[in-house]
C-alpha cells in the first residue's frame, strides 16, 4: 500500500511540475500561450479537461484522406483519420473516420454501437489545409473505461505515400 501511495504522490508532484514548466515556457515565449498556431493545432476537451497537442502536430495525406496526429507534452496522443477530403459532417465509427486517443499506456477507440461525428468546416486541397470539429466517445476495451472527446483541428498536411 505504501508503494502505491508513493507512486500516486510522485505522479501528482511530476504533474504539477510539468504544469509549472509549461507555464514558464509560455511566459518566456518558448511555447505559445494558446494551443498551437494556425495550420498546426489539435485541441480537445477530454472528459471536461483541456487537451492540447503542444509537443507535435503531424498531418499526412494520400490525396483522398488525411491522418492527423497530435501529441501533448505528457505524451498523450490523439489521432484522427478523415476518410474523405470534402466539407460537411461525416460519421466517425470504428470503420471510417477513425479516432484513437492514448494516455498513460491506455488506448481508447470508437466502439461500433456509439458513433461520433466529424465536421470538416474548411478545406483547401491546393494549400493542403483542413479545419474540422469532432465529437465522439472513445472506449478502452481492456478496462471498460471511456472518454468523451470533443475538439477541433486546424492543420496543413504533407503528401505521403
N, C-alpha and C positions, 0 to 999 in steps of 0.2 A: 504494500500500500504506500509506503514511504517513497518508493521509487516512482510510482505513478504520480504522487503529489509533487515530487521534484521535477518530473518531466513536464507536468502542467505548468508549474511555476516558471520553468525555463522557457516554455513556449510563450507565455504571457510577456516575460521580460524581452525576449527576442522580437516579438511582435511590436511592442511599444518602442523598442529601439529602432526598428525598421520605419515606423511612422515618423519618429523624430528625424531620422536620416532623410526620408523623403521630403519632409517639410524643410529641412536645412538645404537640400539640393534645390528645391523650388525657390527658397529665399535668395540663394546665391546665383540663381539663373542657370544652373546645370540641368534642371528639369523644368519644363513649362509648368505654370501654376494651374492650368486647366488640364484636361485629359487630351493628350496628343495634339495634333495640328491638322489643318485641312489636308486631306489626302492620306493621312496616317493616323486614323482614330478608330478605336474599338472601345466602346464603353457600355456598361450594363448595370442593371440592378439585379443582384442575385440574392434572393430571399430578403430583399429590403436593404442589403448592403451594397455600397458602390464598388464596382469593378472597373478598372481602367488598365488597358494594355500599355503600361508605361515603359516596359522593358523593350518590347519589339512588336512591330506590326508588319506582317508579310501578306501579300496577296498575289496569286498567280492565276493565269487563265489559259485555257486550251483553245480559246476562241468561241466556245459555246457555254462555258461555265466559269465560275470564279471560286477559288478557295481562299478564305481569309483566316489567318492565324494571328491571334493577339495573345501576347504573353505579359503578365503583370510582374512587378518587381519581386514578388514572392514565388514566382514560377507558376502561378495559377494561369491556366491556358484556356482560351475559348476559340474553337474552330467552327467556322460556318461555311457550308458549301451552298452556293447559289447555282442551281442547275440550269437556269435559263437567263440569258442576258436580255431581259425585257423588263420594262417598268410594269408595276402593278403588284397586286397581292397574290402570293403563292403559298400553298400549304407546306409546312415543314413536317416531315414524317420520318420514320426510320429508314425509308427507302428513297426519299427525294428531299432536296434542300435540307441537308442534314445539319445537326448541331452536336458538338462534343464539348463538354465542359470538364476540365480536370483540375482538381485541387487536392493537395495533401495526399497524393497517391491514389485517389479515387476518381473514377471516370463516370460521368453522367451523360446519358443519351436520351433521345426521344423514344418513347415506347409506342407500339402500334396503336394502342387504344386512346392515346392522348396527343393528337397532332397539334402543332403550333402554327404560326404563320410568319412569313417574311414579306415585307412590302418594299420593293425597290422603288424609291422615290425619284432618283436621278440616275441617268445612265449616259455616258459619253464613250462610245467604243473607240472613237478616234483618239481621245485623250487618255483612254484606259482608266476611267474613273467611275466609281459607283457609290451611291449613298442608299442606305436601306435602314429600316427599323425591323425588329424581330421580337417575338414573344412566344415563349414555349415553357413547358415544364419538362425537365430532364430528370431521369431516374438512374439510380445505381442498382443494378440487378443483384450485386453481392450483399449489400447492406439493406436494400429496400428503401433507402433514403431518396429524397427528391429535392430539386432546386427549381424555384420559379425564376426564370431568366427573361428579362425584358431589356432591350438595349438598342443601340444604333451603331452603324459603321459608316465611315467616310474614308474610302481608300482608293489608291491608284494601284493598279496591278501591273505586273510584268508578264510577258508572254512566256509560257512554259511549254513543255512537250508532253 
